[in-house]
């Protein structure tokens, strides 16, 4: 990592992973759709010149989606529950009655339009990563990224166990070695 390295942190939450990369002098683009977590990011990194914050969710398309909050977030007001916010309505720990509309960014197009390579893409987007990865693979955009560190959430989303298994099979079949699933 050096001052010319670019890291994209998708699902940055309050910025703990972003902070590690900033200490290594990388430039960081951080996506975070949850308004509580985003406000904390703004405060934490207000003087950081190598950090670009984007208050949107990443997805496989540019759109508007509902961002569902954790089932206990509203009653507790606790920022610890912001890590569970998701645009996936099937996620077990979200409240379908507690949501806001947010913009989504087509991550594949976003990366394709950058004027420099991405050294590290960290993606912890609470279930949306499966469709995003399929598009990155289909368009071969993953080849423009040094390493992809992805947390999948199949244990929290019914039906995702088979989808993640299919994704892993695709990665093996194509011999893709820079996508690391469940790296945490």
C-alpha positions, 0 to 999 in steps of 0.5 A: 500500500502506498499513496497511489493505492486505491481501496473501495470500501463497500459497506464501510459502516463507521469506517474501521476497515477504511481507517486501517487502509488510510493508515497505510496511506491508501486513498479510500472510497467508502460507500455507506447507505445507513444514515447513522453510520454515514454521519459517524463516518463524516465526523470521523474522517472530516479532515481526511484528504484521502477519503471520499465518502458516498452516502449510497448503497452499492448494487448491480444497478443504479436505482432507488431501493429500500434500506431496511434497518435492523429489527432493534435499531429504532427501539435502541437508537444504538449505532451498533445495529447499523452493520445489519442495514440491508437492501435485501428484504429477506434478511432475517434480522431486519424490520420490513416496517423500518426502512428509508429509500436510498440511491444505489450505485452500479458498482461494476460501472463505477469501477469501470469508469475509474481512471485508476486500478482498484487495489482492494475492494472490500464488500460487506453489503449484507446480501447484495454482494451475490448479484454484484459479484455475478456482474463483476464476473460476467463483465470481467471487471474483477480483472481490474481489481487486485483483490476482492474481500467479500463477506457473504451472508447466506446464513442470514438470508433464506435462499442464499446458501444455494446462491453462494454455492453457485457463486463459489462454483463459478469462481472455481470453474473460471479459476478466479483467484482474486475473489476471497469470500468470507475473508473475515 
